[in-house]
């Protein structure tokens, strides 16, 4: 029985720099991920989107590695998110449970696929938290709008809010490939079956859609806030023009009657 533990430790990890610094045996690598084999059935999976996943490691070993990789992390999280999954490798048949999968043999590609899905699951937890924070911020502004009848938000604050939303959407689009099955599953029936089963077990697609729907609501609020600020600016300009005209008229009146 093997245990998989995935940790969201940062917003992102510098894969290229860490690959140069860490010299363990690499089983697979690309620009987004590094998959190390450090023992017979002992693996470490590092993802660009800030997740590190371990298979068959002790607490001391995991703690040591996380400390080692920390200089290569951007925006390290104060509180790490984690997800856990168990793998039975000598089962009589393939079977998926709530937090466990049974496979007939410890095939490296199957182990890698399981670790990838556990990692994506914890990453979705992270993105869901960030999305909820944006929704809460939007709700706070709409509540002020309801109570006071005006928007308690400056142009600069709105730009920052838009930036946070766009950055989150871009990170999700760039780093998570929930709907794309790995190439290895295309020609291997076992991997394809495992891939589909894990997606269903972790409810990845449904959770991904929930995040997308949350971001869509945030986008609608942003459009409303932007329109209200533009209206507020246009009204302010109108009043400035009215005041300038009034001042000019007053000057003309004063010159006509008191100019001599």
C-alpha atoms as one frame of an Amber mdcrd trajectory, in Angstrom:
protein
   0.000   0.000   0.000   1.420   3.389  -1.064   0.346   6.830   0.093   0.226
   9.865  -2.178   0.397  13.325  -0.611   0.136  16.529  -2.653   0.835  20.007
  -1.269   0.000  23.409  -2.721   2.973  25.338  -1.362   3.069  28.478  -3.537
   1.466  30.320  -6.424   4.147  28.962  -8.743   7.477  27.138  -8.859  10.420
  27.982 -11.131  10.672  24.612 -12.868  13.675  25.463 -15.036  15.852  26.704
 -12.184  14.915  23.862  -9.867  15.673  21.269 -12.541  19.214  22.630 -12.765
  19.665  22.602  -8.993  18.135  19.214  -8.119  20.065  16.320  -9.627  17.876
  13.295  -8.818  16.880  10.915 -11.620  14.217  12.486 -13.845  11.687  10.063
 -15.280   9.756  12.758 -17.161  10.022  16.527 -17.567   8.734  19.438 -19.633
   8.274  23.179 -19.128   5.429  22.654 -16.651   6.375  19.633 -14.551   9.200
  17.448 -13.236   8.690  13.795 -12.315  11.546  12.314 -10.256  12.159   8.684
  -9.375  14.127   8.579  -6.129  13.560   4.893  -5.288  12.086   1.675  -6.667
   8.535   2.918  -6.156   9.372   6.292  -4.679   8.511   9.405  -6.685   8.311
  13.192  -6.446   6.179  15.244  -8.821   6.765  19.017  -9.090   4.329  21.268
 -10.960   4.758  24.824 -12.201   1.465  25.855 -10.600   2.944  25.496  -7.106
   2.183  21.873  -6.213   4.599  19.194  -5.007   3.383  15.588  -4.818   5.059
  12.679  -3.010   4.603   8.927  -3.275   5.849   6.674  -0.464   7.757   9.344
   1.491   8.082   9.849   5.239   7.149  13.095   6.958  10.829  13.916   7.482
  11.664  13.310   3.808   8.758  15.457   2.605   9.607  18.265   5.010  13.231
  18.245   3.876  12.292  18.412   0.196   9.780  21.211   0.708  12.453  23.200
   2.491  14.852  22.492  -0.383  12.448  23.723  -3.043  11.227  26.800  -1.151
  13.806  29.227  -2.699  12.361  28.390  -6.123   8.776  29.251  -5.106   6.942
  32.495  -5.825   4.434  33.777  -3.273   4.797  30.916  -0.806   1.520  30.153
   0.976   1.340  30.741   4.722  -0.977  27.755   5.084  -0.314  24.837   2.745
  -3.216  23.002   1.193  -2.910  19.223   0.895  -4.696  16.200  -0.523  -4.106
  12.542   0.270  -4.764   9.341  -1.667  -3.918   5.668  -1.181  -2.767   3.165
  -3.790  -3.084  -0.599  -3.445  -0.685  -2.163  -5.943  -1.291  -5.914  -5.652
  -5.069  -6.022  -6.174  -6.768  -8.782  -8.153  -8.520  -6.173 -10.318  -8.654
  -2.458 -10.970 -10.984  -0.613  -8.593 -11.543   3.007  -7.562 -12.830   4.137
  -4.191 -13.472   7.452  -2.473  -9.834   8.089  -1.493  -8.180   4.919  -2.739
  -7.369   3.150  -5.993  -6.509  -0.520  -6.418  -4.281  -1.578  -9.325  -2.820
  -4.949 -10.207   0.820  -3.808 -10.388   2.870  -0.708  -9.512   3.276   0.493
 -13.114   5.238   3.771 -13.174   2.952   5.467 -15.705  -0.103   4.560 -13.643
   1.529   5.886 -10.481   2.461   9.091 -12.278  -1.098   9.518 -13.565  -2.522
   9.077 -10.070  -0.081  11.611  -8.633  -0.970  14.094 -11.391  -4.697  13.912
 -10.594  -4.137  14.255  -6.845  -1.993  17.322  -7.588  -4.662  18.855  -9.814
  -7.235  18.229  -7.095  -5.307  20.225  -4.495  -4.599  22.945  -7.084  -8.338
  23.240  -7.730  -8.848  23.697  -3.982  -6.369  26.581  -4.106  -8.004  28.231
  -7.128 -11.437  27.796  -5.573 -10.288  29.659  -2.441  -8.913  32.509  -4.579
 -12.142  32.656  -6.604 -14.233  32.790  -3.431 -12.101  35.672  -2.169 -12.849
  37.618  -5.366 -16.560  36.828  -4.995 -16.558  38.008  -1.375 -14.868  41.238
  -2.422 -17.479  41.745  -5.152 -20.291  41.047  -2.696 -18.946  43.610  -0.235
 -19.061  46.306  -2.932 -22.565  45.354  -4.105 -23.806  45.477  -0.504 -22.440
  49.016  -0.154 -24.141  49.879  -3.449 -27.451  48.501  -2.138 -27.258  50.332
   1.205 -25.730  53.671   0.170 -26.858  53.836  -3.444 -23.326  54.515  -4.613
 -20.179  52.554  -5.309 -17.495  52.708  -2.622 -14.657  51.964  -5.038 -12.013
  54.127  -6.682 -10.676  53.766 -10.208  -7.317  52.495  -8.967  -8.949  49.898
  -6.700 -11.092  48.705  -9.599  -8.023  48.313 -11.823  -6.302  46.225  -9.140
  -9.437  44.101  -8.750  -9.594  43.556 -12.521  -5.901  42.629 -12.496  -6.381
  40.011  -9.771  -9.297  38.482 -11.654  -7.477  38.331 -14.993  -4.332  36.904
 -13.394  -6.341  34.127 -11.753  -8.160  33.277 -14.997  -4.865  33.171 -16.898
  -3.201  30.954 -14.303  -6.057  28.464 -14.405  -6.060  28.406 -18.212  -2.274
  27.998 -18.440  -1.636  25.491 -15.676  -4.556  23.097 -15.439  -5.375  20.622
 -18.183  -8.446  19.047 -16.598 -10.160  18.264 -19.881  -7.037  17.100 -21.723
  -5.972  13.528 -21.064  -2.197  12.924 -21.124  -0.820  11.558 -24.390   0.120
   8.297 -22.662  -3.582   7.485 -22.164  -4.414   7.658 -25.863  -2.823   4.336
 -26.757  -3.049   2.489 -23.438  -6.483   1.227 -22.432  -5.449   0.748 -18.793
  -4.216   4.339 -18.470  -7.287   5.681 -20.262  -9.609   3.832 -17.887  -7.620
   5.041 -14.872  -7.600   8.617 -16.175 -11.381   8.734 -16.642 -11.973   7.057
 -13.278  -9.743   9.503 -11.410 -11.401  12.507 -13.033 -14.740  11.196 -11.818
 -13.433  10.317  -8.344 -11.943  13.765  -7.752 -14.893  15.450  -9.504 -12.362
  17.573 -11.363 -14.549  18.780 -14.225 -17.449  19.800 -11.981 -15.130  21.669
  -9.610 -13.427  23.344 -12.567 -16.801  24.511 -13.915 -17.728  25.874 -10.471
 -14.583  28.013 -10.513 -15.346  29.202 -14.052 -18.903  30.131 -13.038 -17.581
  32.035 -10.024 -15.166  33.982 -12.216 -17.993  34.712 -14.670 -20.016  36.264
 -11.818 -16.982  38.330 -10.808 -16.633  39.486 -14.430 -20.296  40.616 -14.502
 -19.726  42.619 -11.330 -16.596  44.182 -12.788 -18.521  45.313 -15.871 -21.170
  46.892 -13.627 -18.577  48.611 -11.435 -16.761  49.929 -14.496 -19.979  51.354
 -15.969 -20.895  53.018 -12.658 -17.444  54.608 -12.341 -17.605  55.870 -15.921
 -21.041  57.333 -15.212 -19.705  58.959 -12.043 -16.821  60.483 -13.986 -19.099
  61.735 -16.757 -21.420  63.340 -14.203 -18.458  64.997 -12.522 -17.280  66.374
 -15.877 -20.771  67.671 -16.620 -20.848  69.520 -13.307 -17.403  70.971 -13.976
 -18.589  72.246 -17.370 -21.757  73.705 -15.783 -19.734  75.446 -13.070 -17.259
  76.848 -15.632 -20.117  78.184 -17.750 -21.763  79.706 -14.664 -18.491  81.392
 -13.682 -18.061  82.747 -17.220 -21.619  84.108 -17.260 -21.084  85.679 -13.852
 -17.898  87.350 -15.096 -19.764  88.795 -18.067 -22.527  90.140 -15.817 -20.000
  91.727 -13.468 -18.088  93.313 -16.343 -21.304  94.683 -17.892 -22.702  96.282
 -14.794 -19.593  97.059 -12.753 -16.936  97.286 -15.395 -17.144 101.045 -15.835
